[in-house]
Amino acid sequence: MPLDTLKAIGFTDVDEAVYEFLIKEGECDKEKILKRTGITKARLEESLLRLASYGAVEVRKNVIAPAPPKNFLQKYLKTKEVDLELQMAELRRNVSDLQSTLEPIYSESRYGVRLEELWQTVDGLPSMEMETIRMISRSRSEICVMAERFSYYPKVREEFLSALDRKVKVKALLLALDKETEDRVDDMKKCRMEVKLARCDWRSMRFTLVDKSEVIFLVWAKKSNDSRVYYRPGYTKNPGMVSVFADSFEYLWEKALPL
């Protein structure tokens, strides 16, 4: 009975004819295959190379023997699985690249705004701290900070002092208060900053808002075991995005406890 299913897994007509002959006749030489199948020598040689690469036959000089079907088919299956995984990995990369290219174009045509006009990603906390310093240095009227314990305060203290000398108003809204934070709060108050403790649960957002025109922010995530992982920070000057941060800060500031 012809083994037509072999074509479904990639065999050519010649491959099928050669393998079917060998599986029925067993080990034999090339001359016998040529004589009994009517295949040309050139096509037989090509087919044997393919079948050997599949693991379907063993070639020993002029003698050809079929491999055990179970061994050959399982090996063939695993080879194809690897090939498909590689193809899928390449397809995923291509799809990801296309998505990155096409989404901004689609968003701009549909909504009239590019995603990068909403916010830009910032490459990690060190870059965020440097950008925060630059923002504070160009402040003209007001700086609003929302932080948990404001642990990075010593890194930006000098820029805050310079801003205060320019008559810039500085507000710091904290989410937690402990001994270390109390010392920091004392220093901020001595420097004429306004400091309050938020009356709210733990918040996933931290940000510095300058002159209600630009904001740099960081989003945290809480895992089930309460550990925290920070996402890549972001920066925006988009008026709509900035207004969301400004409104949120003002709402929490009005409800907060003075320190």
C-alpha positions in Angstrom: 0.0 0.0 0.0 1.5 3.4 -1.0 2.7 5.5 1.9 1.1 8.7 0.8 1.3 10.2 4.2 5.1 10.6 3.7 4.3 13.5 1.4 2.5 15.2 4.2 5.7 15.4 6.2 7.8 16.7 3.3 8.8 13.7 1.2 8.9 14.1 -2.6 7.5 11.6 -5.0 10.9 10.1 -5.5 11.7 10.0 -1.7 8.4 8.2 -1.1 9.0 5.7 -3.8 12.6 4.9 -2.6 11.6 4.7 1.1 8.6 2.5 0.3 10.7 0.2 -1.7 13.4 -0.1 1.0 10.9 -0.6 3.9 9.3 -3.5 2.0 12.5 -5.1 0.5 15.0 -4.3 3.3 18.7 -3.6 2.8 19.8 -3.7 -0.9 22.2 -2.1 -3.3 21.6 1.0 -5.5 21.5 -1.1 -8.7 18.5 -3.0 -7.4 16.7 0.2 -6.4 17.3 1.7 -9.8 16.2 -1.5 -11.6 13.0 -2.0 -9.6 11.8 1.6 -9.3 12.8 3.0 -12.7 14.3 6.1 -11.0 17.3 7.7 -12.7 20.6 7.5 -11.0 20.9 11.3 -10.5 17.5 11.5 -8.9 18.2 8.5 -6.7 21.4 10.1 -5.4 19.6 13.3 -4.6 16.8 11.4 -2.8 19.2 9.3 -0.8 21.0 12.4 0.4 17.7 13.8 1.6 16.6 10.6 3.2 19.9 10.2 5.0 19.6 13.8 6.3 16.2 12.8 7.7 17.6 9.7 9.3 15.3 7.5 7.2 18.1 5.5 5.5 21.6 4.4 6.3 24.0 4.6 3.3 27.1 2.3 3.4 28.9 2.7 0.1 26.7 1.0 -2.4 24.3 -0.6 0.1 21.3 1.2 1.4 19.3 0.1 4.5 16.1 1.6 5.9 16.3 2.9 9.5 13.8 1.7 12.0 10.6 3.8 11.3 10.1 4.7 15.0 13.6 6.0 15.4 13.6 7.9 12.1 10.1 9.4 12.5 10.8 10.6 16.1 14.1 12.1 15.1 12.4 13.7 12.1 9.7 15.1 14.3 12.2 16.7 16.8 14.1 18.2 13.9 11.0 19.8 12.5 10.0 21.0 16.0 13.3 22.8 16.3 13.0 24.2 12.8 9.5 25.5 13.6 10.6 27.0 16.9 13.4 28.9 15.0 10.9 30.1 12.5 8.5 31.2 15.2 11.3 33.0 17.0 12.1 34.8 13.7 8.4 35.5 13.1 8.0 36.9 16.6 11.0 39.3 16.1 9.5 40.4 12.7 6.1 41.0 14.2 7.6 42.9 17.2 9.6 45.1 14.8 6.5 45.7 12.6 4.4 46.6 15.6 7.0 49.1 16.8 7.0 50.6 13.4 3.3 50.6 12.6 1.7 51.5 15.9 3.0 55.0 16.0 1.9 55.6 12.4 -1.6 54.1 13.1 -1.9 56.2 16.3 -0.9 59.4 14.6 -3.4 58.9 11.8 -6.2 57.7 14.1 -5.7 60.0 17.1 -3.7 62.8 15.7 -0.8 62.3 18.1 2.3 60.2 18.3 2.9 58.0 21.2 6.3 59.6 21.8 4.5 62.9 22.1 2.6 61.6 25.1 5.7 60.4 27.0 9.3 59.3 26.5 11.0 56.4 28.3 13.9 57.2 30.5 16.7 54.6 30.7 16.8 53.6 34.4 17.0 55.3 37.8 20.4 57.0 37.3 19.1 58.7 34.1 15.9 59.6 35.9 17.9 61.3 38.7 20.0 63.3 36.2 16.9 64.4 34.3 15.3 65.4 37.7 18.3 67.6 38.5 18.1 69.3 35.0 14.4 69.9 35.5 14.9 71.5 38.9 17.7 73.7 37.5 15.3 75.2 34.9 12.3 75.6 37.3 10.8 79.1 37.5 7.8 79.0 39.8 7.0 75.6 41.4 8.3 72.1 42.0 6.0 69.4 43.3 7.5 66.1 44.4 5.6 62.9 45.3 7.9 60.3 46.9 7.7 57.6 49.4 10.6 58.5 51.7 12.4 60.8 49.3 15.6 58.8 49.7 17.3 60.5 46.7 16.9 64.0 48.3 20.6 64.3 49.2 21.4 63.9 45.5 19.2 66.8 44.5 19.4 69.0 47.6 21.8 71.6 46.1 19.6 72.1 43.1 16.6 72.6 45.4 18.5 75.2 47.3 19.4 77.0 44.1 15.7 76.9 43.0 14.6 78.3 46.4 17.1 81.1 46.0 15.3 81.9 42.7 12.0 82.1 44.7 10.7 78.8 43.4 8.1 77.2 45.6 8.9 73.6 46.6 6.3 71.1 47.8 7.2 67.6 48.8 4.4 65.0 49.5 5.7 61.9 51.3 3.9 58.5 51.6 5.9 57.2 54.6 7.4 58.5 57.7 10.1 56.9 59.9 13.2 58.0 61.7 15.3 58.4 58.6 12.6 60.3 56.9 12.1 62.6 59.9 15.7 63.7 59.7 15.2 64.4 56.0 12.0 66.3 56.6 13.7 68.5 59.2 16.4 69.5 56.7 13.8 70.2 54.0 11.8 72.4 56.4 15.0 74.3 57.4 15.5 75.0 53.7 12.0 76.5 53.5 10.4 73.7 51.6 6.8 72.7 52.3 6.5 69.1 53.3 3.3 67.0 54.0 2.5 63.3 54.7 -0.1 61.9 52.3 -3.3 60.5 53.8 -3.7 57.6 51.4 -2.7 54.0 50.9 0.6 53.0 49.2 0.7 54.6 45.7 2.4 53.1 42.7 3.4 56.4 41.2 6.4 58.7 42.1 7.1 61.9 40.2 8.6 65.4 40.1 6.4 68.0 38.5 8.0 71.3 37.5 6.1 74.5 36.7 3.1 72.4 35.7 4.8 72.0 32.3 6.9 68.9 32.6 7.0 65.8 34.8 9.3 62.8 35.3 7.7 59.8 36.8 8.3 56.2 38.0 5.7 53.5 38.2 6.1 50.7 40.8 4.4 47.3 40.9 3.6 45.3 44.0 4.1 41.5 43.7 2.0 39.1 45.8 4.8 38.9 48.4 4.8 42.8 48.7 8.2 43.1 47.1 8.5 46.0 44.6 9.9 46.2 41.1 10.2 49.5 39.3 9.3 49.9 35.6 11.3 52.0 33.3 10.8 55.7 34.2 9.1 58.1 31.9 9.1 61.8 31.0 6.4 64.0 29.5 5.7 67.6 28.5 2.3 66.7 27.0 -0.2 69.1 28.5 -2.9 66.4 29.0 -0.5 64.0 30.7 1.0 66.8 32.9 -2.5 68.0 34.0 -3.3 64.5 35.2 -0.2 64.5 37.5 -0.9 68.1 38.6 -4.5 67.4 39.5 -3.5 64.2 41.4 -0.9 66.1 43.3 -3.2 69.0 44.3 -5.9 66.6 45.4 -3.6 64.6 47.6 -1.8 67.7 48.9 -5.0 69.3 50.1 -5.8 66.1 52.1 -2.3 65.6 53.4 -1.0 66.3 57.0 1.6 69.1 57.4 4.9 68.0 58.8 
